[in-house]
């Protein structure tokens, strides 16, 4: 999900947080605030009164600039869960798609009812990136309460929203969705959705047929699909499929030339080595 948000930022001309450029901001709700000074204070947050620090973060989160808000969210995460959750829910209502998505991504750290209910709403957002991020967070949380909306999302017009909905149902372990996912797979024409259906079906069935299907995705012309295949396999490694994945991936890595895919494959190979080490101790 983080990759999707970063890609969206790049498409909008985002080039990272540049402190001198965003020196001050103000709007009707917030007094002018010196950004450089504010972040300097927060970098030494232990020297601030807790309420003063939270008030400062809250003011920064009121910025309309997604870069300032993104950096401020890093500081927000240091406070009590109740305060963090409340602010993230508010941020998920903002007009900026990037701010909404980053808040939704961070919500996956908090498997509580208020967060789940918020995500059940945002998965129906008119923006596809918001729906995708919501589906993924619901999967990370393993929100059984969201099974119905995730099933509905298998019919989403956006292929990635469909794929992430299937992935989430697999993470939740909802075996009642197996036939729906299989039906969606039979209809599907896009590999970036299919690879996630295979992931979900493996999570539900533990059938190596789906591991083989994911491995076949490394033949896709799309580097995003190949990256997704590597990332998904990292999450599926177990004692039953380890030898199969290990044998195929070494050959795939030797043939792969695209840096982004090689990076994902290196992470997968690292995960395989870690699993091997754990099993041998």
Long-range contacts (C-beta under 8 A, 24 or more apart in sequence): 1-101, 1-105, 1-132, 1-133, 1-136, 1-137, 2-105, 3-227, 4-101, 4-129, 4-132, 4-133, 4-160, 5-98, 5-101, 5-102, 5-105, 5-129, 5-133, 8-97, 8-98, 8-101, 8-129, 9-66, 9-98, 12-98, 14-66, 14-67, 14-98, 16-67, 17-67, 17-68, 17-70, 17-71, 18-67, 22-65, 22-67, 22-68, 25-63, 25-64, 25-65, 25-68, 27-62, 27-64, 29-62, 30-59, 30-62, 30-63, 31-59, 33-59, 33-60, 35-60, 35-68, 39-71, 42-75, 45-75, 45-78, 50-79, 53-79, 54-79, 54-83, 58-87, 61-87, 61-91, 64-96, 66-96, 66-98, 66-99, 66-102, 69-96, 69-99, 69-102, 70-98, 70-99, 70-102, 73-102, 73-103, 73-106, 77-106, 77-109, 81-110, 84-110, 85-110, 85-112, 85-114, 85-115, 88-115, 89-114, 89-115, 89-118, 92-118, 92-122, 97-127, 97-129, 97-130, 100-125, 100-127, 100-130, 100-133, 101-129, 101-130, 101-133, 104-130, 104-133, 104-134, 104-137, 105-133, 105-136, 105-137, 107-137, 107-141, 108-136, 108-137, 108-140, 108-141, 110-141, 111-141, 111-142, 111-143, 113-145, 115-141, 116-141, 116-143, 116-145, 116-146, 117-145, 119-143, 119-146, 120-145, 120-146, 120-149, 123-149, 123-150, 123-153, 123-165, 124-149, 128-156, 128-157, 128-158, 128-160, 128-161, 131-156, 131-158, 131-161, 132-158, 132-160, 132-161, 132-164, 135-161, 135-164, 135-165, 135-167, 135-168, 136-164, 136-167, 136-168, 138-168, 138-172, 139-164, 139-167, 139-168, 139-169, 139-170, 139-171, 139-172, 140-171, 142-171, 142-172, 142-173, 143-172, 144-172, 144-174, 146-172, 147-172, 147-174, 147-176, 147-177, 150-177, 151-177, 151-180, 154-180, 154-181, 154-184, 155-184, 159-188, 159-190, 159-192, 159-193, 160-192, 160-193, 162-188, 162-193, 163-192, 163-193, 163-194, 163-195, 163-196, 163-197, 164-196, 166-193, 166-196, 166-197, 166-199, 166-200, 167-196, 167-199, 167-200, 167-232, 169-200, 169-204, 170-199, 170-200, 170-201, 170-202, 170-203, 170-204, 171-203, 173-203, 173-204, 174-204, 175-204, 177-204, 178-204, 178-205, 191-217, 191-220, 191-222, 191-225, 192-222, 192-224, 192-225, 192-228, 195-225, 195-228, 195-229, 195-232, 196-228, 196-232, 198-232, 199-232, 199-235, 199-236, 202-236, 203-236, 206-240, 208-240, 208-241, 208-244, 211-236, 211-241, 211-244, 211-245, 212-244, 215-245, 215-248, 215-252, 218-252, 218-256, 223-258, 223-260, 223-261, 226-256, 226-258, 226-261, 226-264, 227-260, 227-261, 227-264, 230-261, 230-264, 230-265, 230-267, 230-268, 231-264, 231-267, 231-268, 233-268, 234-267, 234-268, 234-271, 237-271, 237-272, 237-275, 238-275, 239-279, 242-272, 242-275, 242-276, 242-279, 245-272, 246-272
